[in-house]
Structure formats: structure tokens, C-alpha cells
Amino acid sequence: MKKVMFYGPEDIRMEECPVPEPGFGEIVVQNKVALTCGTDVKTYMRGYPGDIPPYGFGHEASGVVYAVGNGVANVSVGDRVVCHNSAPCQTCFYCKKGIHTMCDDMLYNMGAFSQYQLIPKRIVDQNTFILPDTMSHELAALMEPLSCVLFGTERVGVQLGDTVVVNGAGPIGLMYIALLVSKGARVIATDLSEVRLKMAEKLGAFETVDASKADAAAKVRSLTPGGRGCDIAIEATGYPNVWESNIRMARKGGTVLLFGGTKAGTKLIADANLIHYSQLTIMGLYHTSPQYTMAAFELLKNNVIKTDDFISESYTLDEIETAILEHAKGQCIKNKILLDA
């Protein structure tokens, strides 16, 4: 089988390896569709903090169960499935406190850019879902990013009528926009890409700001009632200058969500007086939990988001590097890798 491995920044390699065999509680999925992600782009460009290469590349996919190990009761060969890329241990201090994203023994399963993928028992048990006949593999593969966005949307406590800015209209930012609009928020979107800002409008953003043509923070504040700033300010790019601008967009007593992952060693410079005297709540957020993964799958079944809004072009596995580089240009939302091609 073909499998893409990450060896270092700008060094991904196609390798031939045997189809894995499932152990107790495990399954093997024949991937049908995988999607590119902003995290894939960042990993390709600079690596991922704490990960030691080589390792399998990609983490958003859906496919068909090819083999089932002993002890698997709820999944059968031939089932169309989507498997999340992680699962917490459920036994450590953080899991017992319900903070699953901080699990001391989080199990990650990378390698979506491969024809076959071994799914560990913990993920089979906690985060594997059988697709209804009406759900495409493309839509199912959006479950992982949607679950992360759902986690963030719930954490910021958005209320009907809130004004919310989403900085960054990539796949994550656009999912935030779609969910926030569905919750009755008045959403402002900022980005550098006209293509992505147009999609933000399509998904319900009432105003868009081209951050390359204006002081984004000042422009966003001017679009809020009385110029007071946003009730909630969400950063979805992973760039420190956007983190800093995002903080300046919030109103007094507002909530600031810093969602996008930054390069290792990045420092944040913020106005301490602004944070203190404006009584801002600044929140970091990482990944997701089984609760929100399950909820994201249910939302996908209800067509809360549509593949045509998020998936731009199709590539073969041999064209993975091109797909990643095209994603990085910001002129598409996500690209699709067809693993049967």
C-alpha cells in the first residue's frame, strides 16, 4: 500500500508498506477520502511542536472497514466509517476532571494520507462512527475540524444577538462562522483572501474585512454598536500578530479566544492595562473531546455544513504535495485526496 510519511519541514515521502493487520480491539480502514488542513500546511512548513519524525501524515479521512480484530463488537468489515484522530485515556487526573483535551496520555493516530490505516482500540471504542447511507465520505471527513470548532463555540458561551469577530476565514474560521450564525450571532469575518471572505459572506457573515487593506482591529470595532468592540473575538490563524489584533477587537468585559496554534517558542505581546481595566477574559483552546466529536458527527448528519462550501479541488495521493501547497496559498478552502485514484 501507499503511505505518505513526514520526515521534516518540506520533506514528505511516499512509501510502500504492507497493509496493517488489526490486533485485539483494532480495525483497519481502507481510506476513501482524506482532506488537507491548515495544521497539515503548518506541519509541512515547520513541523509540529513535540512530534518527532518520521510519522504518518494527515489526520482527516473517511473510508470502509477492511479488517476487524478480535474483540471488536460494534464495527464490521464493509462498514463505512469515520474515525477521529485521537482519544483520551479516561483515567488520568485531567480526564477525571472532564478536561479531556489535556489528557496525560492522549492517543493520536496520524496517517490519513494512506490507502489503509490502522485504528487503535481506544479510538475504535470512543471515536469511531458508522456513516448513514446519506452521508458521503467527503462530508464525514470534516468531522475532526468541526468537532474542534464546536468545542470552541461552546466554550466562549455565545448568546443570541452577540457580535462576534472571527479572524481568519480558512476552514476553521468558516466553520466558526457557520456555527455562530446558527446560534444567532452577528458575525464579522477578517482575512487576507478575497475567495475566503466571499465564502464567509455566503455562510452568513454580515460584514467582512480585508485585513491587508486596513487596521483590522480599528475597522472591526467601527462595525460594532457604538464602536465598543465585539462581545467575543476569535482568532483562527495561528499568527501572533493576529492574536494581538484579536485582543484589541473585544469590548470591555468581552471574551477573547486564541484558537490557532502558533510556532513553538512564539511570544505574545499584549497590553496589560487593556486586559486588566477592560476586564477581558482571554482563553486558549486546544483540540477537542469525545463529547464534541460525537456532537459534530450528529451535526454533519443534519447537514449543518456542506461539502461544496469547504472542499475545493481533488487530487490523487501522488499529488499530495501539490494539494498541500495549493491549500497554503489561501485561494481554496480545503483540498480532497481521492485514495482510490
C-alpha positions in Angstrom: 0.0 0.0 0.0 1.0 3.7 -0.4 1.5 5.8 2.6 2.8 9.4 3.0 5.3 9.9 5.7 6.5 13.2 7.2 10.3 13.4 7.7 10.8 17.1 8.3 9.8 20.5 7.0 9.2 20.4 3.3 10.2 16.7 3.3 7.3 14.3 2.8 7.8 11.0 1.2 5.6 8.4 -0.5 6.4 4.9 0.8 5.3 1.4 0.0 4.5 -0.7 3.1 2.4 -3.7 3.9 -1.3 -3.3 4.7 -1.5 -3.3 8.6 -3.2 -6.2 10.4 -5.5 -5.4 13.3 -4.8 -6.6 16.8 -7.3 -7.0 19.6 -9.9 -4.3 19.5 -8.4 -2.7 16.4 -9.7 -2.2 12.9 -8.1 -1.4 9.6 -9.8 1.2 7.4 -9.4 1.4 3.7 -9.4 5.2 3.3 -11.5 6.6 0.5 -11.2 10.3 1.0 -8.7 12.5 3.0 -8.7 16.3 3.4 -6.0 18.8 3.7 -6.0 21.1 6.8 -4.2 24.2 8.0 -2.4 22.0 10.5 -1.1 19.9 7.6 0.2 23.1 6.0 1.9 24.2 9.2 3.4 20.8 9.8 4.7 20.6 6.2 6.3 24.1 6.5 7.7 23.9 10.0 7.0 20.6 11.7 4.7 20.2 14.7 5.7 21.0 18.3 6.7 17.9 20.3 6.4 15.4 17.4 9.5 13.5 16.4 9.5 12.4 12.7 9.2 10.3 10.8 5.5 9.7 11.2 2.3 9.3 9.2 1.0 12.5 7.6 -2.6 13.7 7.6 -5.5 13.4 10.1 -8.9 13.9 8.3 -10.2 10.9 6.5 -13.1 8.5 6.0 -13.3 5.1 4.5 -14.5 1.5 4.6 -13.6 -1.1 7.3 -11.2 -3.6 5.6 -10.4 -5.8 8.6 -11.5 -6.3 12.2 -9.5 -7.6 15.1 -10.8 -9.9 17.8 -12.9 -8.2 20.5 -14.5 -5.6 18.1 -18.2 -5.8 18.6 -19.8 -2.7 17.1 -18.0 -2.4 13.7 -17.9 -4.9 10.9 -16.0 -5.4 7.7 -17.6 -3.3 4.9 -19.0 -0.6 7.3 -18.5 2.9 6.0 -16.8 4.8 8.9 -15.1 7.9 10.1 -12.6 7.7 12.8 -11.3 10.7 14.8 -7.6 11.1 15.1 -7.3 10.9 18.9 -8.8 9.5 22.1 -8.1 10.4 25.7 -7.2 7.8 28.3 -10.3 8.5 30.5 -8.3 7.6 33.6 -5.8 10.4 34.3 -6.3 13.4 36.6 -7.4 15.7 33.7 -9.8 13.1 32.2 -11.4 12.6 35.6 -11.8 16.4 35.9 -13.5 16.3 32.4 -10.6 18.2 30.8 -10.1 15.6 28.1 -8.0 17.8 25.8 -5.3 18.0 28.5 -5.2 14.2 28.9 -1.7 13.0 30.1 -1.9 10.0 27.8 -3.8 11.3 24.7 -3.6 8.8 21.9 -3.0 10.3 18.5 -3.4 8.4 15.3 -1.9 10.2 12.3 -1.5 8.9 8.8 -4.8 9.8 6.9 -2.8 10.2 3.7 -2.5 6.5 3.2 -4.5 3.8 1.4 -5.1 1.8 4.6 -4.9 2.9 8.2 -4.8 1.0 11.5 -7.2 2.4 14.0 -6.2 1.7 17.7 -8.7 0.1 20.1 -9.1 3.3 22.1 -10.3 5.2 19.1 -12.5 2.3 17.9 -14.2 2.4 21.3 -14.6 6.1 21.8 -14.4 7.9 18.4 -15.4 5.7 15.5 -18.8 6.3 13.8 -20.7 4.4 11.2 -21.9 6.6 8.3 -25.6 6.6 7.3 -26.2 5.8 3.7 -26.9 9.5 3.0 -23.5 10.8 4.2 -20.6 11.0 1.8 -17.0 10.2 2.8 -16.2 13.8 1.9 -18.7 15.2 4.5 -17.7 12.6 7.1 -14.0 13.6 6.8 -15.0 17.1 8.1 -15.8 15.7 11.5 -12.4 16.3 13.1 -12.2 20.0 12.4 -15.9 20.6 13.1 -15.5 18.9 16.5 -12.7 21.3 17.4 -14.8 24.3 16.3 -17.8 23.0 18.2 -15.7 22.8 21.3 -14.6 26.4 20.9 -18.1 27.7 20.1 -19.5 26.1 23.3 -16.6 27.3 25.5 -17.0 31.0 24.5 -20.7 31.0 25.6 -22.1 32.8 22.6 -25.6 34.2 23.2 -28.3 35.3 20.8 -27.5 38.7 19.3 -23.8 38.7 20.3 -21.4 40.4 17.9 -18.5 38.1 17.2 -15.4 38.6 15.1 -13.7 35.6 13.5 -10.2 36.4 12.4 -9.2 34.0 9.7 -11.6 32.6 7.1 -9.9 29.4 6.4 -11.6 26.1 7.0 -11.7 26.5 10.8 -12.8 30.1 10.7 -15.5 29.4 8.2 -16.8 26.6 10.4 -16.9 29.0 13.3 -18.9 31.4 11.2 -21.4 28.8 10.2 -21.9 27.6 13.8 -22.0 31.1 15.3 -24.6 32.3 12.7 -26.7 29.2 13.5 -26.6 30.3 17.2 -27.9 33.8 16.4 -24.6 35.7 16.5 -23.9 38.7 14.3 -20.5 37.7 12.8 -17.7 39.8 11.3 -15.0 37.9 9.4 -11.5 39.1 8.6 -9.0 37.5 6.2 -6.4 38.4 3.5 -8.1 36.3 0.8 -11.0 37.6 -1.3 -12.0 34.0 -2.0 -12.3 33.1 1.6 -14.1 36.4 2.5 -16.7 35.7 -0.2 -17.3 32.3 1.4 -17.6 33.9 4.8 -20.4 36.1 3.4 -22.1 33.0 1.9 -22.1 31.3 5.3 -23.7 34.3 6.9 -21.1 36.8 8.0 -22.8 40.2 8.0 -19.5 42.1 7.4 -16.1 41.2 6.1 -12.8 43.0 6.5 -9.8 42.6 4.2 -7.0 42.7 6.8 -4.5 43.6 4.1 -6.2 46.9 3.4 -7.0 48.3 6.8 -6.1 48.4 10.5 -8.3 45.3 11.2 -8.8 46.0 14.9 -9.9 49.6 14.3 -12.1 48.6 11.4 -13.8 45.8 13.3 -14.5 48.0 16.3 -16.1 50.6 14.0 -18.5 47.9 12.8 -19.8 47.2 16.3 -22.6 49.2 18.1 -21.1 52.5 19.4 -17.7 51.3 18.3 -17.4 49.4 21.7 -15.9 46.2 20.2 -17.1 42.7 19.9 -18.7 40.6 22.6 -16.4 37.7 21.5 -13.2 37.8 19.5 -12.0 34.6 17.9 -8.5 34.1 16.4 -8.2 31.2 13.9 -4.9 31.8 12.0 -2.1 30.9 14.4 -0.2 34.1 13.7 1.0 36.1 16.8 0.2 39.5 15.2 -3.4 38.3 14.7 -3.5 37.1 18.3 -2.6 40.6 19.4 -5.0 42.3 17.0 -7.8 39.9 18.1 -7.4 41.0 21.7 -7.9 44.7 20.7 -11.2 43.8 19.0 -13.0 42.8 22.2 -15.3 45.1 24.1 -14.9 45.8 27.9 -15.9 42.6 29.7 -15.6 40.6 26.4 -14.2 37.2 25.7 -11.1 36.5 23.6 -10.5 33.1 22.2 -7.0 32.3 20.9 -7.6 29.2 18.8 -4.9 29.0 16.1 -1.8 27.1 17.0 1.5 29.1 16.8 5.0 28.2 16.0 6.9 26.7 19.0 8.6 29.5 21.1 6.2 32.2 19.9 5.7 35.0 22.4 2.5 37.1 22.8 2.8 40.8 23.4 -0.4 42.2 24.9 -1.4 45.5 26.6 -1.7 44.5 30.3 -3.6 47.7 31.1 -6.1 46.9 28.4 -6.6 43.3 29.7 -6.9 44.4 33.3 -9.0 47.5 33.1 -11.2 46.2 30.3 -11.7 43.0 32.3 -11.1 40.7 29.4 -11.4 37.0 29.6 -8.6 35.5 27.4 -9.0 31.9 26.6 -6.7 29.3 25.0 -8.2 26.2 23.4 -6.7 23.0 22.1 -8.1 20.1 20.1 -11.4 18.5 21.2 -13.0 15.7 23.2 -15.3 12.7 22.5 -18.3 14.7 23.6 -17.8 17.2 20.8 -16.7 14.6 18.3 -20.0 12.9 18.8 -21.9 16.1 18.5 -20.0 17.1 15.3 -21.0 13.8 13.7 -24.6 14.4 14.6 -24.4 17.9 13.1 -22.9 16.5 9.9 -25.8 14.0 9.7 -28.1 17.1 9.9 -26.2 18.8 7.0 -25.3 21.8 9.2 -22.4 22.4 6.8 -22.0 21.3 3.2 -19.0 19.8 1.4 -19.3 22.2 -1.5 -18.6 25.1 0.8 -15.4 23.6 2.2 -13.8 21.3 -0.4 -12.3 22.9 -3.4 -10.2 20.6 -5.6 -9.5 16.9 -6.0 -6.0 15.3 -6.1 -4.5 11.8 -6.1 -2.3 10.6 -3.3 0.7 11.0 -5.6 -0.2 14.7 -5.8 -0.3 15.3 -2.0 2.5 17.9 -2.0 0.7 19.9 -4.7 -2.5 19.7 -2.7 -0.8 21.0 0.4 1.0 23.9 -1.4 -2.3 24.9 -3.1 -4.0 24.9 0.3 -1.2 27.1 1.7 -1.9 29.8 -1.0 -5.2 30.7 0.6 -7.2 30.6 -2.7 -9.1 27.5 -1.7 -10.7 26.2 1.5 -9.7 22.5 1.7 -8.5 20.1 -0.9 -9.6 16.5 -1.3 -7.3 13.5 -1.7 -9.0 10.6 -3.5 -7.3 7.5 -2.2 -8.8 5.1 -4.8 -7.4 7.1 -7.7 
